[in-house]
Amino acid sequence: MDKNAESTKNIEEDFKPLEITSPRTAEAPGPNVGAECCSADGKTKVKGADEHAHAEEEAKASYLPTALSLALLLGGILLDYLDTLWFTGYIRLLSYGIAYVLVGWRVVWHAIKSLRASFFNEFFLMSMATLGAFYIGEYAEGVAVMLFYVIGEHFQEAAVLRSRRSIKALIDNRPDEVGVVTANGVARRKAKDVQIGEVVQVKAGEKIALDGELLTERASFNTAALTGESKPDTKAKGETVLAGMINLDQVIELKVTSAYENSALSKILKLVEEAGSRKAKTQQFITKFAKVYTPIVFFLAVGLTFIPYIVFESYDFNEWLYRALIFLVISCPCALVISIPLGYFGGIGAASRNGLLFKGSNFLDLMTQVDTVVMDKTGTLTEGVFQVQQIETVLSDKAWFLSAVAALESKSNHPIAQAVVAEAGQAYQQHAVSNVEEISGHGLKGTVDGKELLVGNGRLLEKFNVIYDPSIKEIVETIVLVAVDGIYAGYITIADKTKADAPLAVKRMRELGVKKLVMLSGDKDSIVQKVAKELQLDEAYGGLLPQDKVGHVEKLKAQGRMVAFVGDGINDAPVITLADVGMAMGGLGSDAAIETADVVIQTDHPARIATAINIGKKTKQIVWQNIALAFGVKAIVLILGAGGLATMWEAVFADVGVAFLAILNAVRIQRMHFD
């Protein structure tokens, strides 16, 4: 299935739990800690806070058998070293046997259960090797192999749990309790217990816990937790308010429209927790390789046991069986099947802490191949908020000019009008405004302090036969022309401000190997070219409709380029889906952004595009380091083991020791800084 089709799948069907093979969850191999639970119908469900806490307690409890096994192993080795007389025979076997059962029963049981499907897996290899070690009397070595394998699982689980906690802390910041409106007043209840259709009350300054429909006439919200934008977002009665927003100015009421676990924020959390289901090509290769590699080494081990009987006269079955067991332990692909997906999951966790949500490890790989980044302008490279840039007037009183224009503009909800009002501050309130008329597509006409004002575009002044300098039309920025009592009085220019880190974003992307930077926008071409020149982009096109953007990206892909497109995730949904990697800028509050984008930039900073590329490169680097480490060490010790030059202890290092090192290397990415 191609990427475009995958991107449009329903979230519930498209994502499955992170697949990291582990003997500790015999029913469903994967991390025991923080793993998704399953309902009776087999569909995955994300664990709530209580379930995750319970999983952590279970994990801590599971350390006790491991600790006891380690104590028994070390004690046994010490007694063997001291040649203690009583530590022989059945006592010695019982001591090591208990140490083995404490950590190995799950692995052996899973090996038995998997015999029907295929016994060529690491569980079977581990069981055969360790039980074989017991058969030839190498009790300590058999226990050590299994013990260190399980300790490796503890490391893996701790690493995954840490990543999940960091992701949850980043995203899920809702309050646990809400005020539910009842016939007897407002009652505090757990947010997860509130039903759809119930009405909740939210005080000023409180965070919204549940998605709902606004019942109050009008209210303002801080949406920074969802969109990265700290500017207030005003909602009217009947509009949707999302969990994670902060109520700013008054007590409001909401009618709940989604259950706690089905809110937009919960879906995002689920999306990231399950991101490992989209495997990178490296993971897919290793999975397929292990399926071929495991039976090969098993039959080689069988051959190593029995073929010498034909070749050598002085054949000792136990000696060659021991070599074969060493061969099995060394050949176990644990380091690969554990550390590689853990490396990618670590990359996803590191990305989350840097305000980036990857929908799958495959997109970490794709980011490393991107050579062309195409960006929208408004909201991506610019703030998406209009601000007054310049005030020019022929009147002697500039302060009166601005405040009088703002007084008239205060009667309009247009973003340009609001920018003028914001620039004037509170001064506009001193003016008396009357007879306000909004002329569609032109501007406003009204009386301010007894004077007739025209405030709008050039067409407005031309409509009322007001003469002004035609050269003003050449100004690039959006312009508000003003006439007082039928005479031209001046103008105010308004423009979208370039984001502070946009130049840094361009610089970092070029340093990371991006060869072409393109900007596509529906804004006026003159404005687009000005921003492109300011940021030193390679190409820029303005006045585009969504289908025009699609055409530009198709041309780039036809040239063989690997294209990442960055937009707002809503109007740019078609082109986000078309790109090799679609990135949504500040689009976490919309289902369109979640459904179509492969990577979501939560912080709303364009510099995070470069961060995403950097994290992808570092993750891939660590994964290949692990592959080289595992294959290199195993190849050397396999040869030594077959020649009788390596003991089971070397085998333990080649298998479990390398797995340890690979896991530690994999989690290293979470401590890296990418700014």
C-alpha positions in Angstrom: 0.0 0.0 0.0 1.4 3.4 -0.9 1.9 6.2 1.5 -1.0 8.3 0.3 -3.5 5.5 1.0 -1.9 4.8 4.4 -2.2 8.4 5.4 -5.9 8.5 5.0 -6.7 5.3 7.0 -8.8 5.6 10.1 -6.6 5.9 13.2 -8.3 3.1 15.0 -7.5 0.6 12.1 -4.1 2.0 11.1 -2.1 1.7 14.2 -1.1 -1.3 16.3 1.0 -1.6 19.4 4.8 -1.2 19.3 6.3 -4.5 18.3 9.3 -5.3 20.4 9.7 -9.0 20.9 9.9 -9.9 24.6 9.5 -13.2 26.5 7.9 -11.4 29.4 4.5 -11.1 27.6 3.9 -14.6 26.3 0.4 -13.9 25.0 1.5 -10.9 22.9 5.3 -10.3 22.6 6.1 -6.6 23.4 7.0 -4.4 26.3 5.2 -5.4 29.4 5.3 -1.9 30.8 3.0 0.7 29.2 1.9 -1.7 26.5 -1.7 -1.4 25.2 -4.3 -3.7 26.6 -6.8 -5.4 24.4 -10.5 -5.7 24.5 -12.4 -8.9 24.0 -12.7 -8.2 20.3 -9.0 -7.9 19.9 -9.0 -4.1 19.2 -6.2 -2.2 20.9 -7.0 0.3 23.5 -4.7 2.9 25.1 -4.2 2.5 28.8 -5.4 5.2 31.1 -3.4 6.8 33.8 -4.5 4.2 36.4 -3.7 1.3 34.1 -0.2 2.7 33.3 0.4 3.2 37.1 -0.6 -0.4 37.6 1.7 -1.6 34.9 4.6 0.3 36.5 3.8 -1.4 39.9 3.8 -4.8 38.1 7.1 -4.1 36.5 8.7 -3.2 39.8 7.3 -6.4 41.4 8.8 -8.4 38.5 12.3 -7.2 39.5 12.1 -9.4 42.7 12.4 -12.8 41.0 15.3 -11.4 38.9 17.1 -10.1 42.0 16.6 -13.4 43.8 17.9 -15.3 40.7 21.0 -13.1 40.5 21.7 -13.6 44.2 21.4 -17.4 43.9 23.7 -17.3 40.8 26.4 -15.2 42.4 26.1 -17.3 45.6 26.4 -20.5 43.6 29.5 -19.3 41.6 31.1 -18.3 44.9 30.5 -21.7 46.5 31.8 -23.4 43.3 34.9 -21.2 43.5 35.5 -22.1 47.1 35.0 -25.8 46.4 32.4 -26.0 49.3 31.9 -29.7 50.1 28.2 -29.6 50.8 27.4 -27.6 47.6 27.4 -30.6 45.3 24.9 -33.1 43.7 21.2 -32.4 44.1 21.8 -29.4 46.4 23.8 -27.7 43.7 21.3 -28.6 41.0 18.4 -27.4 43.1 20.0 -24.1 43.9 20.8 -23.3 40.2 17.4 -24.8 39.2 15.5 -22.4 41.4 17.6 -19.5 40.0 16.8 -20.7 36.5 13.0 -21.1 37.0 12.7 -17.7 38.6 13.7 -16.0 35.4 13.4 -18.6 32.7 9.9 -20.1 33.0 8.3 -17.5 30.9 10.8 -18.0 28.1 10.5 -21.8 28.1 6.7 -21.6 28.3 6.5 -19.2 25.4 8.9 -21.5 23.4 6.6 -24.5 24.0 3.5 -22.5 23.0 5.1 -21.2 19.8 6.0 -24.7 18.6 2.8 -25.0 16.5 3.6 -21.9 14.5 7.4 -22.0 14.4 10.0 -23.0 16.8 12.7 -21.1 15.0 12.6 -18.1 17.3 14.8 -16.7 20.1 12.6 -18.3 22.8 13.3 -21.8 21.4 17.0 -21.0 20.9 17.4 -19.7 24.5 15.5 -22.6 26.0 17.5 -25.2 24.0 20.8 -23.6 24.9 20.2 -23.1 28.6 18.5 -26.5 29.2 21.3 -28.1 27.2 23.8 -26.4 29.5 22.0 -28.0 32.5 22.2 -31.4 30.7 26.0 -31.3 30.5 26.4 -29.9 34.0 27.1 -26.2 33.2 24.5 -25.0 35.6 25.9 -21.5 36.2 26.3 -20.8 32.6 22.8 -21.9 31.8 21.3 -19.6 34.5 23.6 -16.7 33.5 22.3 -16.8 29.9 18.7 -16.7 30.9 19.2 -14.2 33.7 21.1 -11.7 31.7 18.5 -12.1 28.9 15.7 -11.2 31.3 17.7 -8.3 32.8 18.0 -7.0 29.2 14.2 -7.1 29.0 14.0 -5.0 32.2 16.3 -2.4 30.5 14.1 -2.5 27.4 10.9 -2.0 29.4 12.4 0.8 31.4 13.5 2.6 28.2 10.0 2.2 26.6 8.3 3.3 29.8 10.4 6.4 30.0 9.6 7.3 26.5 5.9 6.8 27.1 6.0 9.0 30.2 7.8 11.8 28.4 5.3 11.7 25.6 2.3 11.7 27.9 3.7 14.5 30.0 4.2 16.5 26.8 0.7 16.0 25.4 -1.8 15.1 28.1 -2.1 18.0 30.4 -5.8 17.9 31.2 -7.2 18.2 34.7 -8.5 14.9 36.3 -11.6 16.5 37.7 -14.3 18.7 36.2 -17.4 20.6 37.5 -20.5 18.9 36.2 -23.7 21.1 36.2 -26.6 19.2 37.9 -30.0 20.2 39.2 -28.5 20.7 42.6 -25.5 22.9 41.5 -22.0 22.1 40.3 -20.5 18.7 41.4 -16.9 17.8 41.0 -16.4 14.5 39.2 -13.6 12.5 37.5 -13.3 13.7 33.9 -13.2 10.1 32.6 -16.6 9.4 34.3 -18.5 12.3 32.6 -20.9 11.2 29.9 -21.6 12.6 26.4 -24.4 15.2 26.6 -23.6 16.3 30.2 -22.8 20.0 30.9 -19.6 21.0 32.6 -18.6 24.4 34.0 -15.1 25.7 33.5 -13.8 28.7 35.5 -11.5 31.4 34.2 -7.9 30.1 34.1 -8.9 26.4 34.1 -7.9 23.9 31.4 -10.6 22.2 29.4 -10.7 18.4 30.2 -13.2 17.3 27.6 -14.1 18.2 24.1 -17.4 20.0 24.0 -19.8 22.5 22.4 -19.7 26.0 23.9 -23.0 27.0 25.5 -21.9 30.4 26.6 -22.4 33.2 24.1 -18.7 34.0 23.6 -15.4 33.1 25.3 -11.7 33.3 24.6 -9.2 30.5 24.9 -5.5 30.0 25.0 -4.8 27.1 22.5 -1.0 27.0 23.0 -1.1 23.4 24.3 -2.7 22.3 21.1 -1.5 24.6 18.4 1.6 26.3 19.8 -0.1 29.7 19.3 -0.4 31.7 22.5 -2.7 34.3 21.0 -6.3 34.1 22.3 -8.8 32.2 20.2 -12.4 33.5 20.5 -15.2 31.0 20.2 -18.9 31.7 19.8 -21.9 29.8 21.1 -22.2 26.4 19.3 -18.5 26.2 18.3 -16.3 23.3 19.4 -13.9 23.7 22.3 -11.1 21.0 22.6 -9.5 19.4 25.7 -6.2 21.1 26.5 -7.4 24.7 25.8 -7.3 27.2 28.7 -10.4 29.3 29.4 -9.2 32.9 29.7 -11.7 35.4 30.9 -15.0 34.1 32.4 -17.0 31.2 33.7 -18.3 29.1 30.8 -20.4 26.1 30.2 -19.8 23.3 27.7 -21.9 20.4 26.5 -19.6 17.3 26.4 -19.4 15.9 22.8 -16.7 13.2 23.3 -15.9 10.8 26.0 -12.6 11.4 27.9 -10.8 8.6 26.0 -12.1 9.7 22.6 -11.2 13.4 22.8 -8.9 14.9 20.2 -6.1 15.0 22.8 -6.5 11.3 23.6 -6.4 10.4 20.0 -3.1 12.2 19.6 -1.7 10.5 22.7 -2.8 7.1 21.3 -1.4 8.0 17.9 2.1 8.6 19.3 2.1 5.6 21.7 1.2 3.3 18.8 3.6 5.0 16.3 6.0 2.0 16.4 3.5 0.0 14.3 4.7 1.7 11.1 8.0 0.0 10.8 11.0 1.5 9.1 12.6 -0.4 6.2 15.5 -1.3 8.5 13.1 -2.9 11.0 11.3 -4.8 8.3 14.6 -6.1 6.9 15.8 -7.3 10.3 12.5 -9.0 11.0 12.6 -10.9 7.7 16.3 -11.6 8.1 15.8 -13.1 11.6 13.2 -15.5 10.2 15.7 -16.9 7.7 18.7 -16.6 9.9 17.3 -18.4 12.9 16.6 -21.8 11.3 20.0 -21.7 9.5 21.9 -21.3 12.7 19.8 -24.0 14.4 20.6 -26.6 11.7 24.3 -25.5 11.8 24.2 -26.2 15.5 22.7 -29.6 14.9 25.4 -30.3 12.4 28.1 -29.0 14.7 26.9 -31.6 17.3 26.7 -34.7 15.0 29.0 -34.2 12.0 32.2 -34.4 14.0 31.2 -38.0 14.9 31.9 -38.9 11.2 35.0 -36.7 10.9 36.9 -37.3 14.2 37.8 -40.7 15.8 37.9 -39.3 19.3 34.4 -37.9 19.3 33.0 -36.6 22.7 29.2 -36.0 22.4 29.1 -33.6 25.4 32.0 -31.5 24.1 30.5 -31.0 20.7 27.0 -30.5 22.2 28.6 -27.8 24.4 30.0 -26.1 21.3 26.6 -26.3 19.6 24.9 -24.8 22.7 27.4 -21.9 22.6 26.6 -21.6 18.9 22.9 -21.3 19.7 23.3 -18.7 22.4 25.6 -16.6 20.2 23.3 -16.8 17.2 20.2 -15.7 19.1 19.1 -12.4 17.4 18.0 -10.7 20.6 20.2 -7.7 20.2 18.7 -7.0 16.8 15.0 -7.7 17.4 15.0 -5.7 20.7 17.4 -2.8 20.2 16.5 -1.8 16.6 12.8 -1.1 17.2 13.7 0.4 20.6 16.1 2.7 18.8 13.3 3.9 16.6 11.0 4.3 19.5 13.7 6.2 21.3 13.8 8.5 18.3 10.0 9.0 18.5 10.3 9.8 22.2 13.1 12.3 21.6 11.1 13.9 18.9 8.1 14.3 21.2 10.3 16.1 23.8 11.3 18.5 21.0 7.7 19.2 20.1 7.5 16.8 17.2 5.0 14.0 16.8 6.0 11.2 14.4 3.3 8.8 13.3 5.7 6.0 12.7 9.3 5.0 12.7 9.2 4.8 8.9 8.9 8.6 8.7 12.1 8.9 10.8 13.8 7.1 8.0 12.1 9.1 5.3 13.1 12.4 6.9 16.8 11.4 6.4 16.2 11.2 2.6 14.4 14.5 2.2 16.2 16.8 -0.2 13.4 19.3 -0.9 11.3 21.1 1.6 8.2 22.9 0.4 6.5 25.2 2.9 3.3 27.2 3.2 3.8 30.9 4.2 1.1 32.0 6.5 1.3 30.2 9.9 4.4 28.2 8.8 7.1 30.7 8.1 5.1 33.7 9.2 3.1 34.2 12.4 -0.3 34.2 10.7 -1.2 37.3 12.7 -1.5 40.7 11.1 0.5 43.6 12.7 0.7 47.3 11.8 4.0 48.0 10.1 3.8 51.7 9.1 1.5 54.7 9.7 1.6 57.6 7.2 -0.7 60.6 7.4 -0.9 64.1 6.0 -2.6 65.3 9.2 -0.6 67.1 11.9 -1.9 64.9 14.7 -0.7 61.3 14.0 -2.0 60.0 17.4 -5.5 61.2 16.6 -5.3 59.7 13.1 -4.5 56.2 14.5 -7.0 56.3 17.3 -9.8 57.6 15.1 -9.2 54.9 12.5 -9.0 52.3 15.3 -12.3 53.6 16.7 -14.1 52.9 13.4 -12.3 49.6 12.9 -13.3 48.4 16.4 -16.8 47.9 14.9 -15.5 45.2 12.6 -14.3 41.6 13.3 -12.0 41.5 10.3 -8.4 40.5 11.2 -7.0 43.6 9.5 -9.3 45.8 11.5 -8.4 44.0 14.7 -4.7 44.6 14.0 -5.3 48.4 13.8 -7.3 48.3 17.1 -4.5 46.4 18.8 -1.9 48.9 17.6 -4.0 51.8 19.0 -4.3 50.3 22.4 -7.1 51.8 24.6 -6.9 55.3 23.0 -9.6 54.6 20.5 -12.2 54.3 23.2 -12.2 58.1 23.8 -13.9 58.7 20.4 -17.6 58.8 19.7 -18.5 56.6 16.7 -21.8 56.5 14.9 -23.4 55.7 11.5 -21.1 52.8 10.9 -21.6 51.1 7.5 -19.6 48.2 6.3 -19.2 48.2 2.5 -18.5 44.6 1.4 -15.2 44.1 -0.3 -14.2 47.8 0.3 -14.1 48.7 4.0 -15.9 50.9 6.5 -17.7 54.2 6.4 -18.7 56.0 9.6 -18.7 59.2 11.7 -16.0 59.7 14.3 -16.1 62.8 16.5 -18.4 64.4 14.0 -16.1 63.7 11.1 -16.9 61.3 8.3 -14.2 58.7 7.9 -13.6 56.2 5.1 -11.3 53.3 6.0 -10.6 50.5 3.6 -8.9 49.7 0.3 -8.3 51.8 -2.8 -11.7 50.8 -4.3 -13.4 52.4 -1.3 -11.8 55.8 -1.9 -12.4 55.5 -5.6 -16.1 54.7 -4.9 -16.4 58.0 -3.1 -14.3 59.9 -5.6 -11.4 60.6 -3.1 -8.2 61.4 -4.9 -4.9 59.8 -3.7 -1.4 59.2 -5.0 -1.6 56.2 -7.4 2.0 55.2 -6.4 0.5 53.9 -3.1 -0.8 50.9 -5.0 2.7 49.7 -5.5 3.2 49.1 -1.8 3.7 45.4 -1.2 2.1 45.0 2.2 -1.7 45.0 2.8 -2.7 48.7 3.0 -5.6 50.5 4.7 -6.4 53.9 3.1 -8.1 56.6 5.1 -10.1 59.7 4.0 -11.5 62.3 6.4 -14.5 64.4 5.3 -13.9 63.3 1.6 -10.2 64.2 1.6 -7.3 61.7 1.5 -5.7 61.6 5.0 -3.1 58.8 4.9 -2.6 55.1 5.1 -1.6 52.2 7.4 0.3 49.2 6.2 -0.3 45.8 7.7 1.7 42.7 7.2 2.2 39.2 8.6 5.4 39.0 10.6 8.0 36.5 9.8 8.6 34.0 12.6 11.6 34.7 14.7 13.2 31.3 14.0 12.4 31.2 10.3 15.9 32.3 9.2 17.4 29.8 11.6 15.2 27.1 10.1 16.4 27.8 6.6 20.1 27.8 7.7 19.8 24.5 9.6 17.9 22.7 6.8 20.7 23.7 4.4 23.3 22.5 6.8 21.5 19.1 7.1 21.7 18.6 3.3 18.3 19.9 2.1 19.1 21.1 -1.5 16.0 23.0 -2.4 13.6 25.2 -0.3 10.4 26.3 -1.9 7.5 28.4 -0.6 3.9 28.0 -1.9 1.2 30.4 -0.7 -2.3 31.7 -1.5 -1.2 35.2 -0.5 -0.4 38.0 -2.9 2.6 37.1 -5.0 4.4 40.4 -4.2 4.2 39.6 -0.5 5.3 36.0 -1.1 8.4 37.1 -3.1 9.4 39.6 -0.4 9.3 36.9 2.3 11.2 34.5 0.1 13.9 37.1 -0.6 14.1 37.9 3.1 14.6 34.2 4.0 16.8 33.4 0.9 14.6 30.6 -0.4 15.2 29.0 -3.8 11.7 29.4 -5.2 8.5 31.0 -4.2 5.0 31.1 -5.8 2.0 33.2 -4.6 -1.7 33.4 -5.4 -2.1 29.7 -5.4 -5.1 27.6 -4.8 -4.8 24.2 -3.0 -4.8 22.4 -6.4 -2.0 24.7 -7.6 0.1 23.6 -4.7 -0.5 20.0 -5.6 0.7 20.7 -9.1 3.9 22.2 -7.9 4.7 19.3 -5.6 3.8 16.8 -8.3 6.4 18.5 -10.6 9.1 18.2 -7.9 8.3 14.5 -7.3 8.5 13.9 -11.1 12.0 15.2 -11.0 12.9 12.4 -8.6 13.0 14.6 -5.5 12.2 13.4 -2.0 9.7 16.1 -0.9 8.6 17.1 2.6 5.7 19.6 2.6 4.9 21.8 5.7 1.5 23.4 6.0 -1.3 24.2 8.4 -2.7 20.7 8.0 -6.2 21.8 7.1 -6.3 23.8 3.8 -3.1 22.1 2.8 -4.4 18.6 3.4 -4.3 17.4 -0.2 -0.6 18.4 -0.7 0.3 17.2 2.8 -1.0 13.8 1.7 0.8 13.9 -1.6 4.2 14.7 -0.2 6.7 11.9 0.7 6.6 13.4 4.2 3.6 15.6 5.2 4.2 17.9 8.1 1.5 19.9 9.9 2.4 23.1 11.5 0.4 23.9 14.7 -2.4 21.6 13.5 -2.9 19.4 16.6 -6.4 20.8 17.3 -7.9 19.5 14.0 -8.7 16.0 13.0 -7.6 16.9 9.4 -4.0 17.5 10.7 -4.0 14.3 12.6 -5.3 12.2 9.7 -3.2 13.6 6.9 0.1 14.6 8.4 3.0 12.2 8.9 4.7 14.5 11.3 3.1 17.2 13.5 5.1 20.2 14.7 3.5 21.0 18.1 5.6 24.0 19.0 4.7 25.8 15.8 8.3 26.7 15.2 9.7 26.2 11.6 13.1 25.4 13.1 11.6 22.1 14.2 11.6 21.0 10.5 15.4 20.8 10.7 15.1 19.2 14.2 12.9 16.5 12.6 15.6 15.8 10.0 18.3 15.8 12.5 16.5 13.3 14.8 15.9 11.1 11.9 19.5 11.1 10.9 20.7 10.4 14.5 18.2 7.6 15.0 19.3 5.9 11.8 22.9 6.3 12.7 22.3 4.6 16.1 20.3 1.8 14.5 23.1 1.0 12.1 25.6 1.2 14.9 23.6 -1.5 16.7 23.4 -3.7 13.6 27.2 -3.5 13.0 27.9 -4.1 16.7 25.6 -7.2 16.8 26.8 -8.8 13.6 30.5 -8.0 14.2 30.7 -9.5 17.7 28.5 -12.4 16.9 30.5 -13.3 13.8 33.7 -13.3 15.8 32.4 -15.4 18.7 30.6 -17.8 16.4 33.8 -18.7 14.8 35.6 -19.0 18.2 32.7 -21.1 19.6 32.7 -23.5 16.7 36.4 -24.0 17.1 36.1 -24.7 20.9 37.9 -21.4 21.8 34.9 -19.7 23.4 32.9 -20.8 26.5 29.3 -20.1 27.4 30.4 -16.9 29.1 31.7 -15.5 25.9 28.4 -16.6 24.3 26.6 -14.7 27.1 28.5 -11.6 26.2 28.0 -12.1 22.4 24.3 -12.4 22.9 23.1 -10.6 26.1 26.1 -8.4 26.5 25.8 -7.0 23.0 22.0 -6.6 23.5 22.8 -4.6 26.7 25.2 -2.4 24.7 22.7 -2.0 21.9 19.9 -1.1 24.2 22.0 1.5 26.0 23.1 2.9 22.6 19.4 3.0 21.5 18.2 5.0 24.6 21.1 7.4 24.2 19.2 9.4 21.6 16.7 10.5 24.3 19.5 12.4 26.1 20.7 14.2 23.0 20.1 17.9 22.3 18.9 18.9 18.9 18.5 22.7 19.2 
